[in-house]
Amino acid sequence: MTRLYARALKGKRAHGARPDKRGKNVTIIGAFAQRVRRTLATRGIVGAMSFKGGNDKNALLTYIKQALVPNLWEGACVVMDNFSSHKVTGIKEAIESVGAHLIYLSPYSPDFSQERKFLVKNQRIFTLTSYSHLL
């Protein structure tokens, strides 16, 4: 981290330089498999891709066609949230062309929130402390 303040002798000015700009954005997209195939019990990254800039519909479509679809298998399920760039024409067709299924998550529900599950599970602890405002 860059220091925001400097020290100097009494009556002297502190001089220095610090970077003003951040670097370029890099987006990393990946898919994780719980169980790839029944015969192969491997787990891990199925397809990954990184590129400069933010995520948009063209970047996601490129990832789906070039990195994800070649690594999918018949009967695989791809789960996506309701982000607008996930609903671009061509994504569903590309995934289903290899025999995989595309499932969109339902709109936000507290039932899907991991943080909410943690808070409810530990409600007794939070009510006994000053963290009860989080519930």
C-alpha positions as CSV (number, residue, x, y, z in Angstrom):
1,M,0.0,0.0,0.0
2,T,1.2,3.5,-0.8
3,R,1.7,5.8,2.2
4,L,-0.6,8.8,2.2
5,Y,1.6,10.8,4.6
6,A,5.3,11.5,4.9
7,R,7.7,12.7,7.6
8,A,10.3,15.4,7.3
9,L,12.6,17.4,9.6
10,K,11.0,20.4,11.4
11,G,10.6,23.3,8.9
12,K,11.3,21.1,5.9
13,R,8.9,19.8,3.3
14,A,8.6,16.1,2.5
15,H,8.9,15.3,-1.2
16,G,8.0,12.0,-2.8
17,A,6.1,10.3,-5.6
18,R,3.3,7.8,-5.5
19,P,1.4,6.1,-8.3
20,D,-1.8,7.9,-9.3
21,K,-3.3,5.3,-11.6
22,R,-4.5,1.8,-11.0
23,G,-3.7,-0.9,-13.5
24,K,-6.1,-2.1,-16.2
25,N,-9.0,-4.3,-15.3
26,V,-8.6,-8.0,-15.9
27,T,-11.6,-10.3,-15.9
28,I,-11.3,-14.0,-15.1
29,I,-14.1,-16.3,-16.0
30,G,-14.2,-20.0,-15.0
31,A,-16.4,-23.0,-14.6
32,F,-16.2,-25.4,-11.7
33,A,-17.3,-29.0,-11.9
34,Q,-18.5,-30.9,-8.8
35,R,-18.3,-34.3,-10.5
36,V,-17.2,-34.4,-14.2
37,R,-18.3,-38.0,-15.0
38,R,-19.3,-41.0,-12.9
39,T,-16.3,-43.0,-14.3
40,L,-14.0,-40.1,-13.5
41,A,-14.5,-38.7,-10.1
42,T,-12.4,-35.6,-10.8
43,R,-13.4,-32.2,-9.6
44,G,-12.1,-28.7,-10.4
45,I,-11.9,-26.1,-13.1
46,V,-13.5,-27.2,-16.4
47,G,-12.7,-24.1,-18.4
48,A,-11.1,-20.8,-17.6
49,M,-10.3,-17.6,-19.5
50,S,-9.0,-14.2,-18.7
51,F,-9.1,-11.0,-20.7
52,K,-8.5,-7.3,-20.3
53,G,-11.5,-5.1,-19.5
54,G,-14.9,-5.8,-18.0
55,N,-17.3,-8.6,-18.7
56,D,-19.9,-8.0,-21.4
57,K,-22.0,-10.1,-23.7
58,N,-19.3,-10.6,-26.4
59,A,-16.7,-11.6,-23.8
60,L,-19.0,-14.2,-22.2
61,L,-20.1,-15.6,-25.6
62,T,-16.5,-16.0,-26.6
63,Y,-15.7,-17.8,-23.3
64,I,-18.7,-20.1,-23.7
65,K,-17.9,-21.1,-27.3
66,Q,-14.1,-21.3,-26.9
67,A,-13.4,-22.4,-23.4
68,L,-16.5,-24.0,-21.8
69,V,-18.3,-25.9,-24.6
70,P,-15.2,-27.9,-25.7
71,N,-14.9,-29.1,-22.1
72,L,-18.6,-30.0,-21.5
73,W,-20.0,-33.5,-21.8
74,E,-23.4,-34.9,-22.5
75,G,-25.7,-34.5,-19.6
76,A,-23.7,-31.8,-17.9
77,C,-25.6,-28.9,-16.2
78,V,-24.5,-25.4,-16.5
79,V,-26.0,-23.1,-13.8
80,M,-25.9,-19.3,-14.3
81,D,-27.4,-16.4,-12.4
82,N,-29.7,-13.8,-14.0
83,F,-27.0,-11.4,-15.0
84,S,-28.1,-9.7,-18.3
85,S,-25.0,-10.7,-20.3
86,H,-25.8,-14.4,-19.4
87,K,-29.0,-14.2,-21.4
88,V,-27.4,-13.4,-24.8
89,T,-28.6,-15.2,-27.9
90,G,-26.3,-18.0,-28.8
91,I,-25.2,-19.0,-25.2
92,K,-28.1,-21.5,-24.7
93,E,-27.7,-22.9,-28.2
94,A,-23.9,-23.4,-27.8
95,I,-24.3,-25.2,-24.5
96,E,-27.1,-27.4,-25.7
97,S,-25.2,-28.3,-28.9
98,V,-23.0,-30.7,-26.9
99,G,-25.9,-32.3,-25.0
100,A,-25.5,-30.2,-21.8
101,H,-28.3,-28.4,-20.0
102,L,-28.5,-24.7,-19.1
103,I,-30.3,-23.7,-15.9
104,Y,-30.8,-20.1,-14.7
105,L,-31.1,-19.5,-11.0
106,S,-34.3,-17.9,-9.8
107,P,-34.2,-14.3,-8.8
108,Y,-32.6,-13.4,-5.5
109,S,-34.0,-15.2,-2.6
110,P,-32.7,-15.2,1.0
111,D,-32.8,-19.0,0.9
112,F,-29.9,-19.0,-1.5
113,S,-27.8,-16.5,0.5
114,Q,-24.9,-18.3,2.3
115,E,-24.4,-15.3,4.6
116,R,-28.1,-15.5,5.6
117,K,-27.8,-19.2,6.3
118,F,-24.7,-18.6,8.5
119,L,-26.5,-15.8,10.5
120,V,-29.6,-17.9,11.0
121,K,-27.6,-20.9,12.1
122,N,-25.7,-18.8,14.6
123,Q,-28.6,-16.7,15.7
124,R,-28.3,-17.5,19.3
125,I,-24.7,-16.3,19.4
126,F,-25.6,-13.1,17.6
127,T,-28.5,-12.3,19.9
128,L,-26.2,-12.6,22.9
129,T,-23.7,-10.1,21.4
130,S,-23.9,-6.7,19.9
131,Y,-24.2,-8.2,16.4
132,S,-27.9,-8.7,16.6
133,H,-28.5,-5.8,14.2
134,L,-27.2,-8.1,11.3
135,L,-30.2,-10.4,11.6
